[in-house]
Amino acid sequence: MSAIAFFGAIESGLLFGLVAFGVFIAFRILDFPDLTVDGSFPLGAAVAATLIVLGWNPWLATAMAIAAGFAAGALTAWLNVRLQIMNLLASILTMIALYSINLRIMGKPNVALLGDETIFTPMDNWDLPYYLSAPLLISAVVLVVFVLLVRFMTSETGLAMRATGVNSKMARANGIHTGRLTILGVALANGLVGLAGALFAQSQGTADVTMGVGTIVVGLAAVIGGEAILSTRTIARWIFACLIGAVLYRLVIALALNADWIGLKAQDLNLITAVLVTLAIVAPKMKQNLSKRRRGAQ
Amino acid sequence: MIQVEQLHLTFGAGTPLENHALRGINLSIPEGQFVTVIGSNGAGKSTFLNSLAGEVIADQGQIFIDEQDVTLWPTNKRAGLVARVFQDPLAGTCEALSIEENMALALKRGQSRGLSRSIRSEYRELFRERLSRLGLGLEQRLGDRMGLLSGGQRQAVSLLMATLQPMKILLLDEHTAALDPKTAAFVLELTRSIIEEQNLTALMVTHSMRQALDVGDRTLMLHEGNIAFDVQGDERKGLDVPDLLALFSRNKGEELSDDSLLLG
């Protein structure tokens, strides 16, 4: 694999690390199967790209993308908490609505950032190969998000959110407003996914209405894969595992696509993802069954 | 002071499964009183407890805690006034969180939660001190996951958690029912001593008439959504299980077998 392909994989791995953080908050902390992600990723990209083309400061545009994702997540959780719509269905409704909203925001199916100033532009003057500068800036952003997320999850409010997800009856008995924290958590999760979308649009130079397809599966693959290989004993390690899962996932995909003898092509990406996620979910159970059967044979 | 007036609650009103669970309960519990509640299956014990906690909202009637009308308050709003230990040891704690995280959650019961660290060294000191009274060595295991503890250990910790913060009433929902006899006795004794030490107002639902008479200052029996009898003071002293059964048939004019209560 070439250096360009390698660092490209690292870059998108780090980006999807942000998606994995979001998926982790929704699926693991709140036990809320949230498919909004497939809409909030392109939403973040659409908002950032559109504002940048309009001449906004790219950091401000990125902040707006986070806010847009946050609002989308809040809407999903609100549909569930206040209107009592099943969580999965609520997220699908928001996801479908976002498809139209994203087209409205961009005014067309895609927006190209040709020569516009992005958060990566100032790095062009640095004495660095171009394929290194983007991963460097993205890893700085990911590091900041990681530290803030761990700090939040160990705070009083974060702990209350974790209790909401694992035992809402106990949480209520301790005075926790579980509905409010569910809305905050799903909103935060999609804010992070919106950030990932905004960074993705700027590093790729384009935002496309179809770019969100399968985002949730990639995020899940990262979370499940990370949990399979690293310790999840403390919340910090667990969140770190999600990030490593995302980076490794992208590296494995890059390797698979680069190995010509397998005969895989870029269009097979979603199929590979689905197969990998299925294996990651089934493998631990199969291991258990095997060891049980072995014990039975003795 | 807890005041319950004419409390009515019907589940599934207007359906074939309609169940008039509470039928005009009137009850006043002065501060510092420890009330035990018995009753057979379906008598309304759990529903009554849940209506005090806020998990179910009564259709009619009122609940006052220290003169404040809390009838329509949801559970989380009442949490500053009401502390609770559940029947199921799994229900009162979060097994995925550590012992200290569980206790930190309970330490903030009824208070606002901000972004400051949930676990601090002074909290740890407090948790260790409280846990050490159990004599189970849990004070050395603050970082262990709650799920690693046995049911009895979890109930004991739940009890400590519920009493970390002051409350107006402590609700105990058959909290020893899921434990083996020896552990149940340990948790019951712990309950009694904490209630006595902190001079708590408490309401304990139990499935055992024996237990209901052994602890507390007052015993209620619920039957078909209302209070069948209510004994305290001299009248309660020296009462035995057969006396309770006699009291019930005198007040209600029907026979009740001991079994249905013990199993209920």
HADDOCK unambig.tbl for C-alpha pairs under 7 A between the chains (distance, minus, plus):
assign (segid A and resid 152 and name CA) (segid B and resid 115 and name CA) 6.83 0.50 0.50
assign (segid A and resid 154 and name CA) (segid B and resid 117 and name CA) 6.16 0.50 0.50
assign (segid A and resid 154 and name CA) (segid B and resid 118 and name CA) 6.06 0.50 0.50
assign (segid A and resid 155 and name CA) (segid B and resid 115 and name CA) 5.07 0.50 0.50
assign (segid A and resid 155 and name CA) (segid B and resid 116 and name CA) 5.34 0.50 0.50
assign (segid A and resid 155 and name CA) (segid B and resid 117 and name CA) 4.34 0.50 0.50
assign (segid A and resid 155 and name CA) (segid B and resid 118 and name CA) 4.75 0.50 0.50
assign (segid A and resid 156 and name CA) (segid B and resid 113 and name CA) 5.40 0.50 0.50
assign (segid A and resid 156 and name CA) (segid B and resid 114 and name CA) 5.70 0.50 0.50
assign (segid A and resid 156 and name CA) (segid B and resid 115 and name CA) 5.77 0.50 0.50
assign (segid A and resid 156 and name CA) (segid B and resid 116 and name CA) 6.16 0.50 0.50
assign (segid A and resid 156 and name CA) (segid B and resid 117 and name CA) 5.99 0.50 0.50
assign (segid A and resid 156 and name CA) (segid B and resid 118 and name CA) 4.34 0.50 0.50
assign (segid A and resid 157 and name CA) (segid B and resid 113 and name CA) 5.48 0.50 0.50
assign (segid A and resid 157 and name CA) (segid B and resid 114 and name CA) 5.63 0.50 0.50
assign (segid A and resid 157 and name CA) (segid B and resid 115 and name CA) 5.96 0.50 0.50
assign (segid A and resid 159 and name CA) (segid B and resid 118 and name CA) 6.95 0.50 0.50
assign (segid A and resid 160 and name CA) (segid B and resid 105 and name CA) 6.77 0.50 0.50
assign (segid A and resid 163 and name CA) (segid B and resid 94 and name CA) 6.60 0.50 0.50
assign (segid A and resid 166 and name CA) (segid B and resid 94 and name CA) 6.46 0.50 0.50
assign (segid A and resid 167 and name CA) (segid B and resid 94 and name CA) 6.02 0.50 0.50
assign (segid A and resid 170 and name CA) (segid B and resid 91 and name CA) 6.37 0.50 0.50
assign (segid A and resid 170 and name CA) (segid B and resid 92 and name CA) 5.44 0.50 0.50
assign (segid A and resid 170 and name CA) (segid B and resid 93 and name CA) 6.54 0.50 0.50
assign (segid A and resid 172 and name CA) (segid B and resid 75 and name CA) 5.92 0.50 0.50
assign (segid A and resid 172 and name CA) (segid B and resid 76 and name CA) 4.70 0.50 0.50
assign (segid A and resid 173 and name CA) (segid B and resid 75 and name CA) 6.01 0.50 0.50
assign (segid A and resid 173 and name CA) (segid B and resid 76 and name CA) 5.87 0.50 0.50
assign (segid A and resid 173 and name CA) (segid B and resid 79 and name CA) 5.73 0.50 0.50
assign (segid A and resid 173 and name CA) (segid B and resid 84 and name CA) 6.91 0.50 0.50
assign (segid A and resid 174 and name CA) (segid B and resid 76 and name CA) 6.60 0.50 0.50
assign (segid A and resid 174 and name CA) (segid B and resid 79 and name CA) 5.64 0.50 0.50
assign (segid A and resid 174 and name CA) (segid B and resid 106 and name CA) 5.93 0.50 0.50
assign (segid A and resid 174 and name CA) (segid B and resid 109 and name CA) 4.51 0.50 0.50
assign (segid A and resid 174 and name CA) (segid B and resid 110 and name CA) 6.49 0.50 0.50
assign (segid A and resid 175 and name CA) (segid B and resid 76 and name CA) 3.86 0.50 0.50
assign (segid A and resid 175 and name CA) (segid B and resid 77 and name CA) 6.09 0.50 0.50
assign (segid A and resid 175 and name CA) (segid B and resid 79 and name CA) 4.66 0.50 0.50
assign (segid A and resid 175 and name CA) (segid B and resid 80 and name CA) 6.81 0.50 0.50
assign (segid A and resid 175 and name CA) (segid B and resid 109 and name CA) 5.33 0.50 0.50
assign (segid A and resid 175 and name CA) (segid B and resid 110 and name CA) 4.88 0.50 0.50
assign (segid A and resid 176 and name CA) (segid B and resid 76 and name CA) 5.54 0.50 0.50
assign (segid A and resid 177 and name CA) (segid B and resid 76 and name CA) 5.95 0.50 0.50
